[in-house]
Amino acid sequence: MSSLKALLFDVDGTLADTERDGHRVAFNRAFAEAGLDWDWSATLYGKLLAVTGGKERIRHYLDTYNTSFKRPLDLDDFIAGLHKAKTVHYVQMLSEGLIPLRPGVKRLINEARAAGLRLAVATTTTPENVSALLENALAPDAMSWFEVIAAGDVVPAKKPAPDIYSWAMERMALSPAECIAFEDSQNGIRSSRAAGLKTIIAVNGYTHDEDFTGAEIVLDHWGEAAQPFSVLQGDARGASYLDLALVQRLHQG
């Protein structure tokens, strides 16, 4: 069994509850700014999350939920413009401290750094969203903590395809057996498992009832000593919060 050398993190929903009160709100602000009467409710957004990638999500909305919308001839540019505006609003929300990290995230990342483990991000969100979250919610220099930021359109096939994880590991010159992934959704674990990675899941309100077959453990959050997690699937080996020792035990199997 290979020793654990790197932790690979999804971002949205995993490091922070960014979806319902972050990305969704930013999308709606961008729509209003563009003079559109679109409004993505929390319920509708939960359905749209079946599609990964913001630009892909807008297109899916038009294809499935707003088929009567008169599409411009340059639809790709129109969608890209909306998504760019949405990112501006999202980054502004992060800069105002409106989207905190989930329980245990900062502690575990600091533990991993202190132990000399390598860190990477593997996400479908844009690099701007990643940097805004890490720098505002984790630390001003947090981007430098991560050896690889695999984000946005660096690979054409987004999750549940394994490409984003494979891309990150290739640049780190690591094998799947030397890494472990952290995810929050079914699309996420489909991606990480297809890339050969053992995976730890912390669900959120949108993903609580999804299928996490193949996960090493499924938790409601990573937890803290004073804020223990609930184990939804798997064996926490007597732990009450996710620390590096538990991560290493889960990696070894």
URKAKA-V366938 format. One line per field, one symbol per residue. ss: DSSP state (H for helix, E for strand, L for the rest). psi: psi as a letter, one per 20 degrees, with the letter a starting at -180 (. if undefined). burial: 1 if it has 24 or more other C-alpha atoms within 12 Angstrom, else 0. Layout:
ss: ???
psi: ???
burial: ???
//
This chain:
ss: LLLLLEEEELLELLLELLHHHHHHHHHHHHHHHLLLLLLLLHHHHHHHLLLLLHHHHHHHHHHHLLLLLLLLLLHHHHHHHHHHHHHHHHHHHHHLLLLLELLLHHHHHHHHHHLLLEEEEELLLLHHHHHHHHHHHHLLLHHHHLLEEELLLLLLLLLLLLHHHHHHHHHHLLLHHHEEEEELLHHHHHHHHHLLLEEEEELLLLLLLLLLLLLLEEELLLLELLELLLEEEELLLLLLLLLHHHHHHHHHL
psi: pqqphqppprfphghqmifgjeggghghghgghjjqjpoorhgghhhhihpqpghhggghghhhiliipopqhmgghgghgghghghggghggghjkinrqrpiggggghggghijqqqqpoqirqhhhghggghhhfqhjhhihphpnoqckhqhorpjqighgggghghilqqhijrqqprirghghhgghhjjpqppporahhjhjrokpiqhqprhrhrrhjmqrpohpaojkiqiqorhggghhhhh.
burial: 0001111111111111111111111111111000000111000011011111111111101000000000000000001001111111111111100111111111011001000011111111111111111111110001101111111110000111111111111001011111111111111111111111111111111110010110111111111000001111100100111111011111100
//
